[in-house]
Amino acid sequence: MMYSHQFLENLKVKALQGICTDYGLKTSGKKMELIERIIEHQGKLEKLRQNWNARMAHGAAKRDEDFERVMQVFQQWTDENGFWPAKLSDSGVSYVNVDINEIRAAFADYDPRTSSLREDTLIPTPSTKLEVFLEMLFNEHDEWVMFDTTEQEREFIYWSESEFSDRWMIEGMKKIYDVPEPQQWCATSYANRD
């Protein structure tokens, strides 16, 4: 909830301290200091909200066919296998699902040529959009962790031979990616009848 300057001026110090506590701000100081602290904090929150909304709009924008195909493959794989990326919540106590548009925006902005991975000459530059996506997902955004969205409580273990690992996901996504899209398959099949 955002409070106007006028509303805050009508509150007693105890109420202002309560708002400061809710926001995780210092509660010491005179009434005007508390009000200014709250207003300043609300300005930061508003800026964060605006940035988030712009990021979500950036992610939601439709892109080229290869980009959309990779996102379709990712969605299909996650739907079929019951894992989805999560990140620490703002409180730092629990995890929340990463929004699909946040993933799309990160993928759209990721340039593998400028990644610090290119400093290692043994790591090849991705050659397909799918490889770019996977590099972004597992290296650039390693703060995202794959969580089981089912009630099976399976654990996704990175860089391991575990049944549920990044290798398992990569292989699964590549299988889906390599299957021609139904429309392309139908057109090809029909053309080959003649």
N, CA and C of each residue as an Amber inpcrd file, in Angstrom:
protein
   582
   0.8470000  -1.1870000   0.0000000   0.0000000   0.0000000   0.0000000
   0.8880000   1.2450000   0.0000000   0.5370000   2.1920000  -0.8330000
   1.2950000   3.4360000  -0.9270000   0.5270000   4.5280000  -0.1700000
   1.2690000   5.2800000   0.6320000   0.6680000   6.3310000   1.4510000
   1.0490000   7.6980000   0.9010000   0.0770000   8.6020000   0.8610000
   0.3620000   9.9680000   0.4060000   1.0330000  10.7450000   1.5320000
   1.7280000  11.7960000   1.1570000   2.4000000  12.6610000   2.1350000
   1.3670000  13.2350000   3.1010000   0.2410000  13.6590000   2.5680000
  -0.8230000  14.2610000   3.3880000  -1.3610000  13.2430000   4.3980000
  -1.5780000  12.0120000   3.9440000  -2.0760000  10.9690000   4.8420000
  -1.0850000  10.7190000   5.9760000   0.1960000  10.6370000   5.6220000
   1.2260000  10.3650000   6.6270000   1.3230000  11.4900000   7.6500000
   1.1430000  12.7270000   7.2110000   1.2120000  13.8670000   8.1320000
   0.1270000  13.8090000   9.1950000  -0.9830000  13.1590000   8.8930000
  -2.0950000  13.0660000   9.8470000  -1.9200000  11.9300000  10.8480000
  -0.8850000  11.0900000  10.6610000  -0.6580000   9.9660000  11.5750000
   0.2150000  10.3820000  12.7480000   0.0920000   9.6470000  13.8300000
   0.9470000   9.8550000  14.9950000   2.2610000   9.1100000  14.7720000
   3.2740000   9.4750000  15.5290000   4.6100000   8.8800000  15.3920000
   4.5480000   7.3630000  15.5170000   3.7530000   6.8540000  16.4530000
   3.6540000   5.3980000  16.6720000   3.1750000   4.6990000  15.3860000
   2.1870000   5.2710000  14.7050000   1.6680000   4.6930000  13.4610000
   2.7220000   4.7620000  12.3530000   3.4410000   5.8640000  12.3090000
   4.5110000   6.0060000  11.3110000   5.6160000   4.9820000  11.5570000
   5.9370000   4.7550000  12.8190000   6.9330000   3.7390000  13.1590000
   6.4540000   2.3550000  12.7370000   5.1580000   2.1120000  12.8600000
   4.5870000   0.8370000  12.4240000   4.7450000   0.6360000  10.9200000
   4.5150000   1.6990000  10.1630000   4.6980000   1.6250000   8.7080000
   6.1710000   1.3810000   8.3840000   7.0480000   2.0880000   9.1030000
   8.4880000   1.8740000   8.8950000   8.8570000   0.4200000   9.1790000
   8.3210000  -0.1360000  10.2450000   8.5780000  -1.5410000  10.5840000
   8.0940000  -2.4510000   9.4610000   6.8930000  -2.1910000   8.9570000
   6.3450000  -3.0000000   7.8540000   7.2490000  -2.9590000   6.6290000
   7.8460000  -1.8090000   6.3710000   8.7380000  -1.6460000   5.2190000
  10.1680000  -2.1000000   5.5020000  10.4590000  -2.4410000   6.7610000
  11.8150000  -2.8500000   7.1190000  12.7570000  -1.6630000   7.2350000
  12.2070000  -0.5050000   7.5930000  12.9950000   0.7100000   7.7140000
  13.2990000   1.0100000   9.1830000  14.2850000   1.8850000   9.4140000
  14.5770000   2.3470000  10.7760000  13.3510000   3.0540000  11.3350000
  13.1280000   2.8840000  12.6210000  11.9560000   3.5010000  13.2530000
  12.3290000   4.6960000  14.1300000  13.5900000   5.0460000  14.1610000
  14.0120000   6.1670000  15.0040000  13.8600000   7.4840000  14.2430000
  13.7760000   8.5650000  14.9880000  13.7140000   9.8910000  14.3840000
  12.4080000  10.5990000  14.6800000  12.3710000  11.8670000  14.2930000
  11.1810000  12.6920000  14.5020000  10.1500000  12.3780000  13.4170000
   8.9580000  12.9140000  13.6160000   7.8350000  12.6320000  12.7180000
   8.1750000  12.9290000  11.2540000   8.7550000  14.0910000  10.9800000
   9.0580000  14.4560000   9.5860000  10.1350000  13.5430000   8.9940000
  11.0880000  13.1170000   9.8160000  12.1080000  12.1760000   9.3340000
  11.4690000  10.8430000   8.9530000  10.5320000  10.3770000   9.7610000
   9.8270000   9.1210000   9.4730000   9.0270000   9.2450000   8.1700000
   8.3340000  10.3680000   8.0320000   7.5320000  10.5940000   6.8170000
   8.4310000  10.6030000   5.5830000   9.5370000  11.3440000   5.6400000
  10.4490000  11.4080000   4.4950000  11.0470000  10.0350000   4.1830000
  11.3580000   9.2640000   5.2100000  11.8990000   7.9200000   5.0330000
  10.8790000   7.0240000   4.3210000   9.6260000   7.1220000   4.7150000
   8.5590000   6.3200000   4.1090000   8.3460000   6.7420000   2.6560000
   8.2670000   8.0500000   2.4120000   8.0480000   8.5710000   1.0490000
   9.2000000   8.1440000   0.1320000  10.4250000   8.2720000   0.6290000
  11.5870000   7.8790000  -0.1740000  11.5490000   6.3860000  -0.5000000
  11.1880000   5.5950000   0.4960000  11.1160000   4.1430000   0.2880000
  10.0160000   3.7910000  -0.7240000   8.8850000   4.4590000  -0.6080000
   7.7900000   4.2110000  -1.5480000   8.1970000   4.5900000  -2.9720000
   9.0030000   5.6390000  -3.1090000   9.5070000   6.0310000  -4.4310000
  10.3740000   4.9230000  -5.0250000  11.2290000   4.3210000  -4.1790000
  12.0650000   3.2040000  -4.6410000  11.2090000   2.0130000  -5.0470000
  10.1810000   1.7290000  -4.2420000   9.2830000   0.6100000  -4.5620000
   8.5540000   0.8460000  -5.8840000   8.1330000   2.0910000  -6.1040000
   7.4360000   2.4350000  -7.3470000   8.3630000   2.2780000  -8.5480000
   9.6040000   2.6970000  -8.3880000  10.5760000   2.5520000  -9.4750000
  10.8210000   1.0670000  -9.7800000  10.9560000   0.2630000  -8.7290000
  11.1150000  -1.1880000  -8.9200000   9.9100000  -1.7760000  -9.6410000
   8.7040000  -1.3320000  -9.2660000   7.4790000  -1.8320000  -9.8980000
   7.4490000  -1.4610000 -11.3850000   7.8290000  -0.2240000 -11.6820000
   7.8540000   0.2210000 -13.0810000   8.8840000  -0.5660000 -13.8870000
  10.0620000  -0.7910000 -13.3070000  11.0990000  -1.5770000 -13.9850000
  10.6260000  -3.0040000 -14.2290000   9.9660000  -3.5720000 -13.2230000
   9.4440000  -4.9380000 -13.3560000   8.4050000  -5.0030000 -14.4790000
   7.4960000  -4.0480000 -14.5050000   6.4650000  -4.0320000 -15.5490000
   7.0930000  -3.8920000 -16.9350000   8.1220000  -3.0560000 -17.0550000
   8.8120000  -2.8940000 -18.3390000   9.5070000  -4.2030000 -18.7250000
  10.0930000  -4.8800000 -17.7470000  10.7730000  -6.1600000 -17.9990000
   9.7690000  -7.2060000 -18.4760000   8.6040000  -7.2380000 -17.8440000
   7.5720000  -8.2090000 -18.2190000   7.0490000  -7.9150000 -19.6320000
   6.8910000  -6.6480000 -19.9640000   6.4500000  -6.2820000 -21.3140000
   7.5250000  -6.6530000 -22.3350000   8.7780000  -6.4270000 -21.9910000
   9.8950000  -6.8080000 -22.8670000   9.8910000  -8.3180000 -23.0970000
   9.6710000  -9.0770000 -22.0410000   9.6370000 -10.5340000 -22.1650000
   8.4460000 -11.0260000 -22.9650000   7.3180000 -10.3620000 -22.8340000
   6.0900000 -10.8000000 -23.5040000   6.1020000 -10.5350000 -25.0050000
   6.9770000  -9.6580000 -25.4620000   7.0200000  -9.3140000 -26.8900000
   7.3170000 -10.5520000 -27.7380000   6.6010000 -10.6910000 -28.8370000
   6.8320000 -11.7990000 -29.7640000   8.1320000 -11.5600000 -30.5090000
   8.8500000 -12.6530000 -30.7530000  10.1470000 -12.5580000 -31.4150000
  10.2020000 -13.5120000 -32.6020000  11.4000000 -13.6810000 -33.1470000
  11.5470000 -14.4910000 -34.3490000  11.1320000 -15.9510000 -34.1070000
  10.9530000 -16.6550000 -35.1980000  10.4530000 -18.0280000 -35.1710000
  11.3260000 -18.9590000 -34.3340000  12.6550000 -18.8440000 -34.4480000
  13.5620000 -19.7050000 -33.6780000  13.4140000 -19.4470000 -32.1770000
  13.3220000 -18.1990000 -31.8060000  13.1320000 -17.8430000 -30.3910000
  11.8510000 -18.4680000 -29.8590000  10.7570000 -18.2580000 -30.5920000
   9.4600000 -18.7740000 -30.1440000   9.4490000 -20.3000000 -30.1130000
  10.1550000 -20.9300000 -31.0340000  10.2410000 -22.4000000 -31.0470000
  10.9520000 -22.8960000 -29.7860000  12.0450000 -22.2500000 -29.4090000
  12.7720000 -22.6530000 -28.1940000  11.8860000 -22.4730000 -26.9670000
  11.1650000 -21.3640000 -26.8840000  10.2930000 -21.1420000 -25.7340000
   9.1680000 -22.1690000 -25.6970000   8.6760000 -22.5480000 -26.8640000
   7.6330000 -23.5760000 -26.9510000   8.1830000 -24.9200000 -26.4530000
   9.4030000 -25.2370000 -26.8470000  10.0540000 -26.4780000 -26.4110000
  10.2500000 -26.4620000 -24.9010000  10.7120000 -25.3360000 -24.3650000
  10.9150000 -25.2060000 -22.9230000   9.6030000 -25.4270000 -22.1750000
   8.5450000 -24.7700000 -22.6300000   7.2330000 -24.9200000 -21.9850000
   6.7540000 -26.3660000 -22.0530000   6.9290000 -27.0040000 -23.2070000
   6.4940000 -28.3880000 -23.3610000   7.2850000 -29.2960000 -22.4180000
   8.6020000 -29.0840000 -22.3600000   9.4280000 -29.9250000 -21.4900000
   9.0170000 -29.7530000 -20.0290000   8.8270000 -28.5140000 -19.5880000
   8.4520000 -28.2780000 -18.1860000   7.0710000 -28.8460000 -17.8760000
   6.1370000 -28.7190000 -18.8220000   4.8010000 -29.2830000 -18.6250000
   4.8610000 -30.8050000 -18.4930000   5.6470000 -31.4390000 -19.3490000
   5.7290000 -32.9020000 -19.3560000   6.5030000 -33.4610000 -18.1590000
   7.4800000 -32.7150000 -17.6550000   8.3760000 -33.2540000 -16.6320000
   8.1830000 -32.6850000 -15.2330000   7.3790000 -31.6370000 -15.1060000
   7.0360000 -31.1250000 -13.7930000   8.1340000 -30.3870000 -13.0550000
   9.0360000 -29.7450000 -13.7790000  10.0510000 -28.8980000 -13.1550000
   9.9290000 -27.4930000 -13.7230000  10.2190000 -26.4850000 -12.8890000
  10.1510000 -25.0940000 -13.3280000  11.1990000 -24.2960000 -12.5520000
  11.8230000 -23.2940000 -13.1880000  12.8060000 -22.4760000 -12.4720000
  12.1610000 -21.6510000 -11.3500000  12.8760000 -21.5610000 -10.2400000
  12.4450000 -20.7350000  -9.1080000  13.6390000 -19.9010000  -8.6550000
  13.3390000 -18.8500000  -7.9090000  14.3850000 -17.9700000  -7.3830000
  14.0000000 -17.5690000  -5.9710000  14.9810000 -17.0740000  -5.2310000
  14.6920000 -16.6000000  -3.8830000  13.7180000 -15.4300000  -3.9480000
  12.7660000 -15.4300000  -3.0480000  11.8200000 -14.3190000  -2.9680000
  12.5440000 -13.0860000  -2.4310000  11.8900000 -11.9530000  -2.4990000
  12.4870000 -10.7120000  -1.9970000  12.8480000 -10.8190000  -0.5210000
  12.0880000 -11.6180000   0.2210000  12.3770000 -11.7920000   1.6520000
  13.6390000 -12.6230000   1.8670000  14.0330000 -13.4060000   0.8570000
  15.2120000 -14.2520000   0.9770000  14.9850000 -15.4920000   1.8140000
  13.7210000 -15.7680000   2.1470000  13.4030000 -16.8950000   3.0150000
  12.8280000 -18.0660000   2.2340000  12.1070000 -17.7840000   1.1600000
  11.4550000 -18.8440000   0.3910000  11.7310000 -18.6440000  -1.0980000
  11.3040000 -19.6240000  -1.8900000  11.4650000 -19.5480000  -3.3370000
  10.1310000 -19.2540000  -4.0050000  10.2040000 -18.5330000  -5.1230000
   9.0270000 -18.2560000  -5.9470000   9.3620000 -18.6370000  -7.3810000
   8.3460000 -19.0290000  -8.1210000   8.5560000 -19.3770000  -9.5250000
   9.0180000 -18.1600000 -10.3150000   9.9300000 -18.4010000 -11.2340000
  10.3710000 -17.3430000 -12.1440000   9.2650000 -17.1670000 -13.1830000
   8.8420000 -15.9550000 -13.4050000   7.7920000 -15.6600000 -14.3650000
   8.2830000 -15.9900000 -15.7790000   7.4060000 -16.5400000 -16.6000000
   7.7840000 -16.9120000 -17.9740000   8.3070000 -15.7040000 -18.7420000
   7.7520000 -14.5290000 -18.4960000   8.2280000 -13.3440000 -19.2120000
   9.5940000 -12.8800000 -18.7140000   9.9350000 -13.2030000 -17.4770000
  11.2850000 -12.9290000 -16.9820000  12.2860000 -13.8440000 -17.6990000
  11.8840000 -15.0910000 -17.9090000  12.7310000 -16.0420000 -18.6340000
  12.8870000 -15.5940000 -20.0840000  11.7730000 -15.2080000 -20.7090000
  11.8080000 -14.7430000 -22.0940000  12.7030000 -13.5040000 -22.2380000
  12.5830000 -12.5650000 -21.2950000  13.3930000 -11.3400000 -21.3520000
  14.8730000 -11.6700000 -21.1960000  15.1960000 -12.5740000 -20.2800000
  16.6000000 -12.9600000 -20.0660000  17.1600000 -13.6290000 -21.3210000
  16.3690000 -14.4690000 -21.9590000  16.7780000 -15.1380000 -23.1850000
  16.9720000 -14.1240000 -24.3070000  16.0450000 -13.1870000 -24.4410000
  16.1250000 -12.1690000 -25.4970000  17.3650000 -11.2900000 -25.3180000
  17.7320000 -11.0130000 -24.0890000  18.8600000 -10.1140000 -23.8080000
  20.2080000 -10.8250000 -23.7960000  20.1970000 -12.1370000 -23.7450000
  21.4550000 -12.8750000 -23.5780000  22.2530000 -12.9190000 -24.8840000
  23.4920000 -12.4840000 -24.8060000  24.4000000 -12.5410000 -25.9530000
  25.5670000 -13.4490000 -25.5640000  25.6130000 -14.6650000 -26.1020000
  26.6680000 -15.5970000 -25.6990000  28.0750000 -15.1060000 -26.0520000
  28.1800000 -14.2100000 -27.0370000  29.5050000 -13.7050000 -27.4310000
  30.1350000 -12.8530000 -26.3380000  29.3070000 -12.2250000 -25.4970000
  29.8350000 -11.3680000 -24.4400000  29.8730000 -12.0600000 -23.0830000
  29.4930000 -13.3220000 -23.0450000  29.4960000 -14.0740000 -21.7890000
  30.9240000 -14.3210000 -21.3160000  31.1170000 -14.3440000 -20.0110000
  32.4360000 -14.6520000 -19.4400000  32.8550000 -16.0840000 -19.7740000
  31.9080000 -16.9120000 -20.2120000  32.2420000 -18.2780000 -20.6240000
  33.1800000 -18.2880000 -21.8290000  33.1420000 -17.2260000 -22.6480000
  33.9980000 -17.1670000 -23.8350000  35.4670000 -17.0030000 -23.4590000
  35.7470000 -16.6540000 -22.2030000  37.1320000 -16.5510000 -21.7490000
  37.7970000 -17.9260000 -21.6900000  36.9870000 -18.9690000 -21.5450000
  37.4950000 -20.3410000 -21.5320000  37.4380000 -20.8710000 -22.9650000
  38.5910000 -21.0580000 -23.5680000  38.6470000 -21.4770000 -24.9750000
  38.1200000 -22.9010000 -25.1920000  37.9470000 -23.6610000 -24.1210000
  37.4330000 -25.0230000 -24.2520000  35.9100000 -25.0750000 -24.2990000
  35.2600000 -23.9640000 -23.9770000  33.7940000 -23.9230000 -24.0150000
  33.3700000 -23.3310000 -25.3550000  32.7110000 -24.1270000 -26.1860000
  32.3130000 -23.6210000 -27.5070000  31.1780000 -22.5960000 -27.4120000
  31.1450000 -21.7150000 -28.3780000  30.0440000 -20.7640000 -28.4820000
  28.8210000 -21.5190000 -28.9880000  27.6440000 -21.3040000 -28.3700000
  26.4410000 -22.0010000 -28.8310000  26.1750000 -21.7330000 -30.3070000
  25.7340000 -22.7810000 -31.0090000  25.5010000 -22.6260000 -32.4460000
  24.0180000 -22.5880000 -32.8160000  23.1440000 -22.9350000 -31.8900000
  21.7030000 -22.8780000 -32.1590000  21.0250000 -22.0370000 -31.0830000
  19.8150000 -21.5940000 -31.3720000  19.0460000 -20.8290000 -30.3840000
  18.7910000 -21.6650000 -29.1340000  18.5700000 -22.9630000 -29.3110000
  18.3490000 -23.8310000 -28.1610000  19.5910000 -23.8510000 -27.2690000
  20.7640000 -23.9660000 -27.8680000  22.0090000 -23.9660000 -27.0870000
  22.2140000 -22.6260000 -26.3820000  21.8440000 -21.5400000 -27.0290000
  21.9380000 -20.2160000 -26.4040000  21.0230000 -20.1650000 -25.1830000
  19.8000000 -20.6550000 -25.3490000  18.8440000 -20.6670000 -24.2400000
  19.3780000 -21.4840000 -23.0720000  19.8890000 -22.6680000 -23.3500000
  20.3820000 -23.5420000 -22.2850000  21.5970000 -22.9400000 -21.5830000
  22.4720000 -22.3010000 -22.3550000  23.6230000 -21.6410000 -21.7350000
  23.1510000 -20.5150000 -20.8200000  22.1840000 -19.7380000 -21.2830000
  21.6270000 -18.6590000 -20.4660000  21.0000000 -19.2250000 -19.2000000
  20.2140000 -20.2760000 -19.3320000  19.4900000 -20.8500000 -18.2040000
  20.4240000 -21.4290000 -17.1480000  21.4370000 -22.1680000 -17.5720000
  22.2850000 -22.8840000 -16.6150000  23.5470000 -22.1360000 -16.2100000
  23.9240000 -21.1130000 -16.9290000  25.1610000 -20.4060000 -16.6000000
  24.9330000 -18.9490000 -16.2370000  24.2100000 -18.2380000 -17.0860000
  23.9960000 -16.8180000 -16.8420000  23.0470000 -16.6030000 -15.6600000
  22.0700000 -17.4630000 -15.5210000  21.0830000 -17.3290000 -14.4340000
  21.1650000 -18.5170000 -13.4990000  22.3500000 -18.7220000 -12.9540000
  22.5210000 -19.8450000 -12.0500000  21.8790000 -19.5980000 -10.6900000
  21.3070000 -18.3900000 -10.4780000  20.5450000 -18.1530000  -9.2550000
  19.1470000 -18.7690000  -9.3490000  18.7530000 -19.1320000 -10.5600000
  17.4890000 -19.8360000 -10.7410000  17.7510000 -21.3240000 -10.5080000
  16.8820000 -21.9460000  -9.7600000  17.0210000 -23.3790000  -9.5140000
  15.7540000 -24.0820000 -10.0000000  15.9330000 -25.3000000 -10.4810000
  14.7930000 -26.0600000 -10.9830000  14.1090000 -26.7630000  -9.8030000
  12.8070000 -26.4770000  -9.6400000  12.0340000 -27.0790000  -8.5640000
  10.9600000 -27.9900000  -9.1300000  10.7100000 -29.0500000  -8.3970000
   9.6470000 -29.9850000  -8.7460000   8.3090000 -29.3120000  -8.4790000
   7.4620000 -29.2390000  -9.4940000   6.1520000 -28.6150000  -9.3380000
   5.0690000 -29.6440000  -9.0440000   5.4620000 -30.9160000  -9.0000000
   4.5150000 -31.9750000  -8.6720000   4.6030000 -32.2470000  -7.1780000
   3.8630000 -33.1950000  -6.7050000   3.9070000 -33.5490000  -5.2800000
   4.8670000 -34.7050000  -5.0230000   5.7370000 -34.9990000  -5.9920000
   6.6600000 -36.1220000  -5.8470000   7.9190000 -35.7580000  -5.0540000
   8.1820000 -34.4640000  -4.8900000   9.3600000 -33.9770000  -4.1590000
  10.6650000 -34.5360000  -4.7270000  10.7860000 -34.4880000  -6.0520000
  12.0260000 -34.9160000  -6.7020000  13.0320000 -33.7710000  -6.6320000
  14.2940000 -34.1060000  -6.5790000  15.3330000 -33.0830000  -6.4900000
  16.1030000 -33.0090000  -7.8010000  16.2090000 -31.8070000  -8.3250000
  16.9630000 -31.5430000  -9.5420000  18.3990000 -31.2500000  -9.1180000
  19.3470000 -32.0750000  -9.5480000  20.7360000 -31.9280000  -9.1310000
  21.5800000 -31.5440000 -10.3380000  22.2140000 -30.3720000 -10.2520000
  23.0080000 -29.8510000 -11.3560000  24.3390000 -30.5830000 -11.4780000
  24.8060000 -30.6890000 -12.7190000  26.1100000 -31.2390000 -13.0480000
  26.3400000 -32.6020000 -12.3890000  25.3500000 -33.4570000 -12.4920000
  25.4850000 -34.7860000 -11.9010000  24.9270000 -35.8300000 -12.8580000
  25.1000000 -37.0620000 -12.4760000  24.5440000 -38.1800000 -13.2350000
  23.1800000 -38.5720000 -12.6930000  22.6130000 -37.7170000 -11.8440000
  21.3110000 -37.9660000 -11.2420000  20.2460000 -38.1300000 -12.3270000
  19.1760000 -38.8350000 -11.9680000  18.0670000 -39.0110000 -12.9120000
  17.4810000 -37.6660000 -13.3210000  17.4000000 -36.7260000 -12.3840000
  16.8290000 -35.4050000 -12.6370000  17.9580000 -34.3800000 -12.5660000
  18.5090000 -34.0500000 -13.7100000  19.6680000 -33.1550000 -13.7570000
  19.5900000 -32.2680000 -14.9860000  20.5480000 -31.3560000 -15.0820000
  20.6220000 -30.4940000 -16.2510000  20.8340000 -31.3160000 -17.5200000
  21.6230000 -32.3730000 -17.4380000  21.8530000 -33.2310000 -18.6160000
  20.5520000 -33.8750000 -19.0820000  19.7670000 -34.3510000 -18.1310000
  18.4700000 -34.9530000 -18.4410000  17.5660000 -33.9310000 -19.1250000
  17.5610000 -32.7030000 -18.5990000  16.7400000 -31.6490000 -19.1860000
  17.2240000 -31.2880000 -20.5780000  18.5320000 -31.1380000 -20.7510000
  19.1060000 -30.7920000 -22.0580000  18.7600000 -31.8510000 -23.0910000
  18.9510000 -33.1140000 -22.7420000  18.6220000 -34.2000000 -23.6740000
  17.1390000 -34.1960000 -24.0170000  16.2900000 -33.9890000 -23.0050000
  14.8480000 -33.9690000 -23.2400000  14.4190000 -32.8180000 -24.1270000
  14.9950000 -31.6390000 -23.8880000  14.6380000 -30.4920000 -24.7200000
  15.1400000 -30.6710000 -26.1470000  16.3340000 -31.2540000 -26.3050000
  16.8680000 -31.4820000 -27.6540000  15.9980000 -32.4590000 -28.4310000
  15.4730000 -33.4840000 -27.7590000  14.5750000 -34.4430000 -28.4290000
  13.3220000 -33.7460000 -28.9360000  12.7450000 -32.8990000 -28.0960000
  11.5420000 -32.1640000 -28.5080000  11.8840000 -31.2030000 -29.6460000
  13.0020000 -30.5060000 -29.5160000  13.4200000 -29.5110000 -30.5040000
  13.6750000 -30.1370000 -31.8700000  14.2340000 -31.3480000 -31.8680000
  14.5860000 -32.0120000 -33.1200000  13.3970000 -32.6020000 -33.8590000
  12.2530000 -32.7230000 -33.1850000  11.0480000 -33.2280000 -33.8470000
  10.4380000 -32.0800000 -34.6270000  10.1860000 -32.2920000 -35.9230000
   9.5950000 -31.2000000 -36.7130000   8.2420000 -30.7860000 -36.1460000
   7.9470000 -29.5090000 -36.2600000   6.6470000 -29.0320000 -35.8120000
   5.5610000 -29.6710000 -36.6690000   4.3790000 -29.9480000 -36.1010000
   3.3140000 -30.6300000 -36.8350000   2.9620000 -29.9840000 -38.1700000
   2.8890000 -28.6580000 -38.2280000   2.5270000 -27.9850000 -39.4710000
   3.5840000 -28.2360000 -40.5450000   4.8530000 -28.1620000 -40.1500000
   5.9230000 -28.4080000 -41.1070000   5.8800000 -29.8550000 -41.5790000
   5.6460000 -30.7710000 -40.6550000   5.6120000 -32.1870000 -40.9910000
   4.4820000 -32.4790000 -41.9670000   3.2950000 -31.9080000 -41.6900000
   2.1440000 -32.1310000 -42.5690000   2.4140000 -31.5950000 -43.9740000
   2.9690000 -30.4170000 -44.0590000   3.2450000 -29.8200000 -45.3660000
   4.2740000 -30.6460000 -46.1200000   5.3060000 -31.1010000 -45.4190000
   6.3440000 -31.9200000 -46.0480000   5.7690000 -33.2540000 -46.4980000
   4.9870000 -33.8860000 -45.6390000   4.3950000 -35.1840000 -45.9630000
   3.4810000 -35.0860000 -47.1720000   2.6670000 -34.0540000 -47.2100000
   1.7440000 -33.8560000 -48.3100000   2.4940000 -33.6100000 -49.6120000
   3.5600000 -32.8130000 -49.5420000   4.3510000 -32.4930000 -50.7420000
   5.0450000 -33.7390000 -51.2700000   5.4180000 -34.6450000 -50.3850000
   6.1290000 -35.8570000 -50.8030000   5.2080000 -36.9210000 -51.4010000
   3.8980000 -36.7360000 -51.3500000   2.9590000 -37.7210000 -51.9030000
   2.9720000 -37.7180000 -53.4210000   3.3000000 -36.5990000 -54.0120000
   3.2210000 -36.4960000 -55.4870000   4.3060000 -37.2260000 -56.1920000
